[in-house]
């Protein structure tokens, strides 16, 4: 057993995870702030905006949810779109479970709820060096969650008034969400994943000619995943032959 890991109590592991979530906090807070502003400007009350972040905690899906609600989409349509956008999380849990020392059943629902893209990426990178304590993962996710809810509350209660006055604040908030998507795409592109991005984007754009946007996005995601899996199998075959 690793002596460092064994000497840490669950509470110390949680605290360590919270400290290591600071990079996520810095990234989450401004995006959550912009969500709070956009939600209030779309007709929701500040309490409703904060409630969505408390219960959903799904990043980009929340922006889509608010946009669809403002456009008058039905509840079933909004729910199906959000669920399809987050289908990828079904694969995150089993992958992370392989990096944990153990998985207490009482913590599993909380770990699953806090497993965002960024939390998953951070935990998997950390777990490559040593097995992870579930309490550490809980601390990491808690830091991200608190930043997201707190940023939403600040944006809904304070930022909406600033943005309504126009000026640099409103212009900056208009760029936050596109910047998030561009950053995520840049990461995939940099790691020789440009065929996946190109196929997913092209399939989505073509699909929007015949299907609703959320259906086209799902088809594009599946097409990108298919290309990605074929790339992975090809790389594995090359490693075996060499």
Secondary structure by P-SEA (a helix, b strand, c coil): cccccccccaaaaaaaaaaaaaaaaaaaaaaaaaaaaaaaaacccaaaaaaaaaccccaaaaaaaaaaaaacccaaaaaaaaaaaaccaaaaaaaaaaacccccccaaaaaaaaccaaaaaaaaaaaccbbbbaaaaaaaaaaaaaaaaaaaaaaaccaaaaaaaccaaaaaaaaaaaaaaaaaaaaaaaacaaaaaaaaaaaaaaaaacccaaaaaaaaaaaaaaaaaaaaaaaaaaaaac
